Amino acid sequence: MKTEMARILRAIPGYEERILDLKETLIANLVMISEIPAPTFKEHERRDFII
């Protein structure tokens, strides 16, 4: 159990770096999704953009 926790803790800096690299892409995608109109039961355009 302790070795598993140590392995997870050693991996955290790598995850942080990857998340920071994706930050702008994630924000841009969120903004783009919010620009697509999605009235109730007509969310297919947002779905298609995400997929």
PQR file of N, CA, C, O and H, with PARSE charges and radii, in Angstrom:
ATOM      1  N   MET A   1       0.824  -1.195   0.000 -0.4000 1.5000
ATOM      2  CA  MET A   1       0.000   0.000   0.000 -0.0000 2.0000
ATOM      3  C   MET A   1       0.867   1.257   0.000  0.5500 1.7000
ATOM      4  O   MET A   1       0.582   2.205  -0.731 -0.5500 1.4000
ATOM      5  N   LYS A   2       1.918   1.271   0.809 -0.4000 1.5000
ATOM      6  CA  LYS A   2       2.794   2.439   0.880 -0.0000 2.0000
ATOM      7  C   LYS A   2       3.524   2.661  -0.445  0.5500 1.7000
ATOM      8  O   LYS A   2       3.714   3.800  -0.870 -0.5500 1.4000
ATOM      9  H   LYS A   2       2.150   0.500   1.402  0.4000 1.0000
ATOM     10  N   THR A   3       3.933   1.567  -1.097 -0.4000 1.5000
ATOM     11  CA  THR A   3       4.636   1.729  -2.373 -0.0000 2.0000
ATOM     12  C   THR A   3       3.696   2.264  -3.449  0.5500 1.7000
ATOM     13  O   THR A   3       4.108   3.041  -4.310 -0.5500 1.4000
ATOM     14  H   THR A   3       3.778   0.641  -0.752  0.4000 1.0000
ATOM     15  N   GLU A   4       2.444   1.849  -3.396 -0.4000 1.5000
ATOM     16  CA  GLU A   4       1.453   2.353  -4.358 -0.0000 2.0000
ATOM     17  C   GLU A   4       1.243   3.856  -4.157  0.5500 1.7000
ATOM     18  O   GLU A   4       1.172   4.609  -5.128 -0.5500 1.4000
ATOM     19  H   GLU A   4       2.110   1.218  -2.696  0.4000 1.0000
ATOM     20  N   MET A   5       1.145   4.285  -2.919 -0.4000 1.5000
ATOM     21  CA  MET A   5       0.963   5.703  -2.613 -0.0000 2.0000
ATOM     22  C   MET A   5       2.193   6.501  -3.044  0.5500 1.7000
ATOM     23  O   MET A   5       2.064   7.603  -3.575 -0.5500 1.4000
ATOM     24  H   MET A   5       1.202   3.673  -2.130  0.4000 1.0000
ATOM     25  N   ALA A   6       3.367   5.954  -2.820 -0.4000 1.5000
ATOM     26  CA  ALA A   6       4.599   6.628  -3.222 -0.0000 2.0000
ATOM     27  C   ALA A   6       4.645   6.775  -4.747  0.5500 1.7000
ATOM     28  O   ALA A   6       5.075   7.810  -5.256 -0.5500 1.4000
ATOM     29  H   ALA A   6       3.472   5.059  -2.388  0.4000 1.0000
ATOM     30  N   ARG A   7       4.208   5.757  -5.466 -0.4000 1.5000
ATOM     31  CA  ARG A   7       4.181   5.815  -6.925 -0.0000 2.0000
ATOM     32  C   ARG A   7       3.223   6.902  -7.394  0.5500 1.7000
ATOM     33  O   ARG A   7       3.545   7.651  -8.317 -0.5500 1.4000
ATOM     34  H   ARG A   7       3.859   4.916  -5.052  0.4000 1.0000
ATOM     35  N   ILE A   8       2.065   6.999  -6.781 -0.4000 1.5000
ATOM     36  CA  ILE A   8       1.083   8.023  -7.130 -0.0000 2.0000
ATOM     37  C   ILE A   8       1.640   9.417  -6.854  0.5500 1.7000
ATOM     38  O   ILE A   8       1.505  10.318  -7.681 -0.5500 1.4000
ATOM     39  H   ILE A   8       1.804   6.391  -6.031  0.4000 1.0000
ATOM     40  N   LEU A   9       2.258   9.590  -5.708 -0.4000 1.5000
ATOM     41  CA  LEU A   9       2.826  10.891  -5.349 -0.0000 2.0000
ATOM     42  C   LEU A   9       3.949  11.303  -6.299  0.5500 1.7000
ATOM     43  O   LEU A   9       4.085  12.485  -6.616 -0.5500 1.4000
ATOM     44  H   LEU A   9       2.368   8.858  -5.035  0.4000 1.0000
ATOM     45  N   ARG A  10       4.747  10.353  -6.752 -0.4000 1.5000
ATOM     46  CA  ARG A  10       5.816  10.669  -7.703 -0.0000 2.0000
ATOM     47  C   ARG A  10       5.238  11.080  -9.061  0.5500 1.7000
ATOM     48  O   ARG A  10       5.868  11.852  -9.784 -0.5500 1.4000
ATOM     49  H   ARG A  10       4.637   9.393  -6.494  0.4000 1.0000
ATOM     50  N   ALA A  11       4.071  10.587  -9.413 -0.4000 1.5000
ATOM     51  CA  ALA A  11       3.467  10.879 -10.721 -0.0000 2.0000
ATOM     52  C   ALA A  11       2.784  12.248 -10.766  0.5500 1.7000
ATOM     53  O   ALA A  11       2.564  12.785 -11.851 -0.5500 1.4000
ATOM     54  H   ALA A  11       3.559   9.959  -8.826  0.4000 1.0000
ATOM     55  N   ILE A  12       2.452  12.814  -9.625 -0.4000 1.5000
ATOM     56  CA  ILE A  12       1.696  14.073  -9.586 -0.0000 2.0000
ATOM     57  C   ILE A  12       2.353  15.206 -10.371  0.5500 1.7000
ATOM     58  O   ILE A  12       1.652  15.864 -11.139 -0.5500 1.4000
ATOM     59  H   ILE A  12       2.631  12.378  -8.743  0.4000 1.0000
ATOM     60  N   PRO A  13       3.632  15.472 -10.234 -0.5600 1.5000
ATOM     61  CA  PRO A  13       4.227  16.578 -11.018  0.2800 2.0000
ATOM     62  C   PRO A  13       4.040  16.398 -12.532  0.5500 1.7000
ATOM     63  O   PRO A  13       3.848  17.379 -13.250 -0.5500 1.4000
ATOM     64  N   GLY A  14       4.093  15.194 -13.002 -0.4000 1.5000
ATOM     65  CA  GLY A  14       3.878  14.939 -14.432 -0.0000 2.0000
ATOM     66  C   GLY A  14       2.462  15.268 -14.854  0.5500 1.7000
ATOM     67  O   GLY A  14       2.246  15.817 -15.935 -0.5500 1.4000
ATOM     68  H   GLY A  14       4.249  14.397 -12.418  0.4000 1.0000
ATOM     69  N   TYR A  15       1.496  14.938 -14.013 -0.4000 1.5000
ATOM     70  CA  TYR A  15       0.098  15.254 -14.319 -0.0000 2.0000
ATOM     71  C   TYR A  15      -0.107  16.758 -14.336  0.5500 1.7000
ATOM     72  O   TYR A  15      -0.792  17.288 -15.212 -0.5500 1.4000
ATOM     73  H   TYR A  15       1.671  14.492 -13.135  0.4000 1.0000
ATOM     74  N   GLU A  16       0.478  17.436 -13.383 -0.4000 1.5000
ATOM     75  CA  GLU A  16       0.335  18.892 -13.308 -0.0000 2.0000
ATOM     76  C   GLU A  16       0.880  19.539 -14.581  0.5500 1.7000
ATOM     77  O   GLU A  16       0.263  20.450 -15.134 -0.5500 1.4000
ATOM     78  H   GLU A  16       1.034  17.006 -12.672  0.4000 1.0000
ATOM     79  N   GLU A  17       2.022  19.072 -15.036 -0.4000 1.5000
ATOM     80  CA  GLU A  17       2.632  19.622 -16.251 -0.0000 2.0000
ATOM     81  C   GLU A  17       1.741  19.378 -17.466  0.5500 1.7000
ATOM     82  O   GLU A  17       1.552  20.274 -18.289 -0.5500 1.4000
ATOM     83  H   GLU A  17       2.523  18.333 -14.587  0.4000 1.0000
ATOM     84  N   ARG A  18       1.189  18.161 -17.582 -0.4000 1.5000
ATOM     85  CA  ARG A  18       0.316  17.849 -18.717 -0.0000 2.0000
ATOM     86  C   ARG A  18      -0.951  18.690 -18.694  0.5500 1.7000
ATOM     87  O   ARG A  18      -1.413  19.148 -19.739 -0.5500 1.4000
ATOM     88  H   ARG A  18       1.342  17.432 -16.914  0.4000 1.0000
ATOM     89  N   ILE A  19      -1.514  18.896 -17.507 -0.4000 1.5000
ATOM     90  CA  ILE A  19      -2.724  19.711 -17.376 -0.0000 2.0000
ATOM     91  C   ILE A  19      -2.441  21.154 -17.775  0.5500 1.7000
ATOM     92  O   ILE A  19      -3.242  21.773 -18.476 -0.5500 1.4000
ATOM     93  H   ILE A  19      -1.138  18.524 -16.658  0.4000 1.0000
ATOM     94  N   LEU A  20      -1.319  21.688 -17.339 -0.4000 1.5000
ATOM     95  CA  LEU A  20      -0.965  23.059 -17.707 -0.0000 2.0000
ATOM     96  C   LEU A  20      -0.760  23.191 -19.211  0.5500 1.7000
ATOM     97  O   LEU A  20      -1.103  24.222 -19.790 -0.5500 1.4000
ATOM     98  H   LEU A  20      -0.668  21.185 -16.769  0.4000 1.0000
ATOM     99  N   ASP A  21      -0.208  22.165 -19.853 -0.4000 1.5000
ATOM    100  CA  ASP A  21      -0.027  22.189 -21.301 -0.0000 2.0000
ATOM    101  C   ASP A  21      -1.370  22.223 -22.035  0.5500 1.7000
ATOM    102  O   ASP A  21      -1.475  22.805 -23.115 -0.5500 1.4000
ATOM    103  H   ASP A  21       0.070  21.327 -19.384  0.4000 1.0000
ATOM    104  N   LEU A  22      -2.382  21.607 -21.456 -0.4000 1.5000
ATOM    105  CA  LEU A  22      -3.700  21.537 -22.090 -0.0000 2.0000
ATOM    106  C   LEU A  22      -4.636  22.678 -21.686  0.5500 1.7000
ATOM    107  O   LEU A  22      -5.746  22.783 -22.208 -0.5500 1.4000
ATOM    108  H   LEU A  22      -2.297  21.134 -20.579  0.4000 1.0000
ATOM    109  N   LYS A  23      -4.203  23.512 -20.782 -0.4000 1.5000
ATOM    110  CA  LYS A  23      -5.055  24.550 -20.210 -0.0000 2.0000
ATOM    111  C   LYS A  23      -5.722  25.427 -21.271  0.5500 1.7000
ATOM    112  O   LYS A  23      -6.942  25.595 -21.253 -0.5500 1.4000
ATOM    113  H   LYS A  23      -3.302  23.426 -20.358  0.4000 1.0000
ATOM    114  N   GLU A  24      -4.948  25.980 -22.182 -0.4000 1.5000
ATOM    115  CA  GLU A  24      -5.504  26.874 -23.191 -0.0000 2.0000
ATOM    116  C   GLU A  24      -6.451  26.139 -24.134  0.5500 1.7000
ATOM    117  O   GLU A  24      -7.475  26.690 -24.537 -0.5500 1.4000
ATOM    118  H   GLU A  24      -3.957  25.844 -22.197  0.4000 1.0000
ATOM    119  N   THR A  25      -6.121  24.918 -24.483 -0.4000 1.5000
ATOM    120  CA  THR A  25      -6.992  24.136 -25.352 -0.0000 2.0000
ATOM    121  C   THR A  25      -8.322  23.863 -24.663  0.5500 1.7000
ATOM    122  O   THR A  25      -9.380  23.989 -25.280 -0.5500 1.4000
ATOM    123  H   THR A  25      -5.288  24.470 -24.156  0.4000 1.0000
ATOM    124  N   LEU A  26      -8.275  23.493 -23.397 -0.4000 1.5000
ATOM    125  CA  LEU A  26      -9.505  23.232 -22.654 -0.0000 2.0000
ATOM    126  C   LEU A  26     -10.371  24.482 -22.553  0.5500 1.7000
ATOM    127  O   LEU A  26     -11.584  24.415 -22.751 -0.5500 1.4000
ATOM    128  H   LEU A  26      -7.416  23.391 -22.895  0.4000 1.0000
ATOM    129  N   ILE A  27      -9.760  25.613 -22.248 -0.4000 1.5000
ATOM    130  CA  ILE A  27     -10.514  26.860 -22.141 -0.0000 2.0000
ATOM    131  C   ILE A  27     -11.126  27.224 -23.490  0.5500 1.7000
ATOM    132  O   ILE A  27     -12.291  27.615 -23.548 -0.5500 1.4000
ATOM    133  H   ILE A  27      -8.775  25.667 -22.087  0.4000 1.0000
ATOM    134  N   ALA A  28     -10.371  27.104 -24.562 -0.4000 1.5000
ATOM    135  CA  ALA A  28     -10.885  27.423 -25.890 -0.0000 2.0000
ATOM    136  C   ALA A  28     -12.071  26.525 -26.254  0.5500 1.7000
ATOM    137  O   ALA A  28     -13.060  26.996 -26.814 -0.5500 1.4000
ATOM    138  H   ALA A  28      -9.424  26.787 -24.515  0.4000 1.0000
ATOM    139  N   ASN A  29     -11.969  25.239 -25.938 -0.4000 1.5000
ATOM    140  CA  ASN A  29     -13.070  24.320 -26.226 -0.0000 2.0000
ATOM    141  C   ASN A  29     -14.311  24.656 -25.406  0.5500 1.7000
ATOM    142  O   ASN A  29     -15.428  24.584 -25.918 -0.5500 1.4000
ATOM    143  H   ASN A  29     -11.165  24.856 -25.484  0.4000 1.0000
ATOM    144  N   LEU A  30     -14.126  25.019 -24.148 -0.4000 1.5000
ATOM    145  CA  LEU A  30     -15.266  25.398 -23.317 -0.0000 2.0000
ATOM    146  C   LEU A  30     -15.958  26.646 -23.855  0.5500 1.7000
ATOM    147  O   LEU A  30     -17.187  26.723 -23.870 -0.5500 1.4000
ATOM    148  H   LEU A  30     -13.219  25.077 -23.732  0.4000 1.0000
ATOM    149  N   VAL A  31     -15.175  27.612 -24.290 -0.4000 1.5000
ATOM    150  CA  VAL A  31     -15.750  28.826 -24.868 -0.0000 2.0000
ATOM    151  C   VAL A  31     -16.504  28.480 -26.150  0.5500 1.7000
ATOM    152  O   VAL A  31     -17.618  28.958 -26.364 -0.5500 1.4000
ATOM    153  H   VAL A  31     -14.177  27.549 -24.277  0.4000 1.0000
ATOM    154  N   MET A  32     -15.903  27.655 -27.001 -0.4000 1.5000
ATOM    155  CA  MET A  32     -16.548  27.273 -28.262 -0.0000 2.0000
ATOM    156  C   MET A  32     -17.860  26.545 -28.008  0.5500 1.7000
ATOM    157  O   MET A  32     -18.857  26.809 -28.681 -0.5500 1.4000
ATOM    158  H   MET A  32     -14.997  27.267 -26.827  0.4000 1.0000
ATOM    159  N   ILE A  33     -17.867  25.637 -27.049 -0.4000 1.5000
ATOM    160  CA  ILE A  33     -19.093  24.905 -26.719 -0.0000 2.0000
ATOM    161  C   ILE A  33     -20.178  25.866 -26.251  0.5500 1.7000
ATOM    162  O   ILE A  33     -21.344  25.714 -26.615 -0.5500 1.4000
ATOM    163  H   ILE A  33     -17.057  25.423 -26.503  0.4000 1.0000
ATOM    164  N   SER A  34     -19.802  26.848 -25.453 -0.4000 1.5000
ATOM    165  CA  SER A  34     -20.801  27.779 -24.921 -0.0000 2.0000
ATOM    166  C   SER A  34     -21.354  28.694 -26.011  0.5500 1.7000
ATOM    167  O   SER A  34     -22.429  29.268 -25.835 -0.5500 1.4000
ATOM    168  H   SER A  34     -18.855  26.972 -25.157  0.4000 1.0000
ATOM    169  N   GLU A  35     -20.650  28.843 -27.128 -0.4000 1.5000
ATOM    170  CA  GLU A  35     -21.119  29.677 -28.232 -0.0000 2.0000
ATOM    171  C   GLU A  35     -22.167  28.979 -29.101  0.5500 1.7000
ATOM    172  O   GLU A  35     -22.891  29.635 -29.850 -0.5500 1.4000
ATOM    173  H   GLU A  35     -19.777  28.377 -27.271  0.4000 1.0000
ATOM    174  N   ILE A  36     -22.247  27.669 -29.004 -0.4000 1.5000
ATOM    175  CA  ILE A  36     -23.200  26.909 -29.820 -0.0000 2.0000
ATOM    176  C   ILE A  36     -24.557  26.908 -29.126  0.5500 1.7000
ATOM    177  O   ILE A  36     -24.673  26.436 -27.995 -0.5500 1.4000
ATOM    178  H   ILE A  36     -21.658  27.136 -28.396  0.4000 1.0000
ATOM    179  N   PRO A  37     -25.590  27.434 -29.797 -0.5600 1.5000
ATOM    180  CA  PRO A  37     -26.916  27.443 -29.180  0.2800 2.0000
ATOM    181  C   PRO A  37     -27.394  26.015 -28.898  0.5500 1.7000
ATOM    182  O   PRO A  37     -27.149  25.105 -29.690 -0.5500 1.4000
ATOM    183  N   ALA A  38     -28.069  25.831 -27.778 -0.4000 1.5000
ATOM    184  CA  ALA A  38     -28.552  24.498 -27.421 -0.0000 2.0000
ATOM    185  C   ALA A  38     -29.877  24.591 -26.674  0.5500 1.7000
ATOM    186  O   ALA A  38     -29.925  24.378 -25.462 -0.5500 1.4000
ATOM    187  H   ALA A  38     -28.267  26.570 -27.135  0.4000 1.0000
ATOM    188  N   PRO A  39     -30.955  24.909 -27.395 -0.5600 1.5000
ATOM    189  CA  PRO A  39     -32.261  24.894 -26.740  0.2800 2.0000
ATOM    190  C   PRO A  39     -32.561  23.486 -26.221  0.5500 1.7000
ATOM    191  O   PRO A  39     -31.963  22.511 -26.673 -0.5500 1.4000
ATOM    192  N   THR A  40     -33.464  23.392 -25.297 -0.4000 1.5000
ATOM    193  CA  THR A  40     -33.812  22.105 -24.703 -0.0000 2.0000
ATOM    194  C   THR A  40     -34.167  21.084 -25.778  0.5500 1.7000
ATOM    195  O   THR A  40     -34.946  21.364 -26.689 -0.5500 1.4000
ATOM    196  H   THR A  40     -33.950  24.185 -24.929  0.4000 1.0000
ATOM    197  N   PHE A  41     -33.587  19.904 -25.655 -0.4000 1.5000
ATOM    198  CA  PHE A  41     -33.770  18.770 -26.564 -0.0000 2.0000
ATOM    199  C   PHE A  41     -33.194  19.008 -27.958  0.5500 1.7000
ATOM    200  O   PHE A  41     -33.481  18.240 -28.877 -0.5500 1.4000
ATOM    201  H   PHE A  41     -32.955  19.676 -24.914  0.4000 1.0000
ATOM    202  N   LYS A  42     -32.401  20.037 -28.132 -0.4000 1.5000
ATOM    203  CA  LYS A  42     -31.755  20.289 -29.423 -0.0000 2.0000
ATOM    204  C   LYS A  42     -30.262  20.540 -29.212  0.5500 1.7000
ATOM    205  O   LYS A  42     -29.669  21.432 -29.820 -0.5500 1.4000
ATOM    206  H   LYS A  42     -32.168  20.661 -27.385  0.4000 1.0000
ATOM    207  N   GLU A  43     -29.679  19.736 -28.342 -0.4000 1.5000
ATOM    208  CA  GLU A  43     -28.273  19.897 -27.986 -0.0000 2.0000
ATOM    209  C   GLU A  43     -27.339  19.134 -28.927  0.5500 1.7000
ATOM    210  O   GLU A  43     -26.143  19.031 -28.656 -0.5500 1.4000
ATOM    211  H   GLU A  43     -30.161  19.012 -27.848  0.4000 1.0000
ATOM    212  N   HIS A  44     -27.870  18.600 -30.025 -0.4000 1.5000
ATOM    213  CA  HIS A  44     -27.056  17.750 -30.900 -0.0000 2.0000
ATOM    214  C   HIS A  44     -25.864  18.488 -31.508  0.5500 1.7000
ATOM    215  O   HIS A  44     -24.829  17.866 -31.751 -0.5500 1.4000
ATOM    216  H   HIS A  44     -28.842  18.683 -30.245  0.4000 1.0000
ATOM    217  N   GLU A  45     -25.975  19.792 -31.760 -0.4000 1.5000
ATOM    218  CA  GLU A  45     -24.830  20.510 -32.324 -0.0000 2.0000
ATOM    219  C   GLU A  45     -23.671  20.570 -31.318  0.5500 1.7000
ATOM    220  O   GLU A  45     -22.508  20.436 -31.699 -0.5500 1.4000
ATOM    221  H   GLU A  45     -26.815  20.297 -31.563  0.4000 1.0000
ATOM    222  N   ARG A  46     -23.991  20.768 -30.054 -0.4000 1.5000
ATOM    223  CA  ARG A  46     -22.930  20.742 -29.029 -0.0000 2.0000
ATOM    224  C   ARG A  46     -22.333  19.349 -28.926  0.5500 1.7000
ATOM    225  O   ARG A  46     -21.117  19.181 -28.830 -0.5500 1.4000
ATOM    226  H   ARG A  46     -24.935  20.876 -29.745  0.4000 1.0000
ATOM    227  N   ARG A  47     -23.198  18.367 -28.948 -0.4000 1.5000
ATOM    228  CA  ARG A  47     -22.724  16.987 -28.854 -0.0000 2.0000
ATOM    229  C   ARG A  47     -21.783  16.678 -30.014  0.5500 1.7000
ATOM    230  O   ARG A  47     -20.718  16.094 -29.814 -0.5500 1.4000
ATOM    231  H   ARG A  47     -24.186  18.503 -29.027  0.4000 1.0000
ATOM    232  N   ASP A  48     -22.172  17.065 -31.218 -0.4000 1.5000
ATOM    233  CA  ASP A  48     -21.350  16.800 -32.390 -0.0000 2.0000
ATOM    234  C   ASP A  48     -19.997  17.509 -32.303  0.5500 1.7000
ATOM    235  O   ASP A  48     -18.980  16.954 -32.719 -0.5500 1.4000
ATOM    236  H   ASP A  48     -23.038  17.539 -31.381  0.4000 1.0000
ATOM    237  N   PHE A  49     -19.980  18.733 -31.765 -0.4000 1.5000
ATOM    238  CA  PHE A  49     -18.716  19.451 -31.612 -0.0000 2.0000
ATOM    239  C   PHE A  49     -17.788  18.722 -30.646  0.5500 1.7000
ATOM    240  O   PHE A  49     -16.586  18.605 -30.886 -0.5500 1.4000
ATOM    241  H   PHE A  49     -20.807  19.183 -31.427  0.4000 1.0000
ATOM    242  N   ILE A  50     -18.360  18.239 -29.560 -0.4000 1.5000
ATOM    243  CA  ILE A  50     -17.546  17.562 -28.532 -0.0000 2.0000
ATOM    244  C   ILE A  50     -16.998  16.249 -29.075  0.5500 1.7000
ATOM    245  O   ILE A  50     -15.843  15.902 -28.829 -0.5500 1.4000
ATOM    246  H   ILE A  50     -19.337  18.334 -29.365  0.4000 1.0000
ATOM    247  N   ILE A  51     -17.809  15.539 -29.796 -0.4000 1.5000
ATOM    248  CA  ILE A  51     -17.391  14.228 -30.334 -0.0000 2.0000
ATOM    249  C   ILE A  51     -16.495  14.466 -31.507  0.5500 1.7000
ATOM    250  O   ILE A  51     -16.018  13.513 -32.123 -0.5500 1.4000
ATOM    251  H   ILE A  51     -18.748  15.821 -29.996  0.4000 1.0000
TER
END
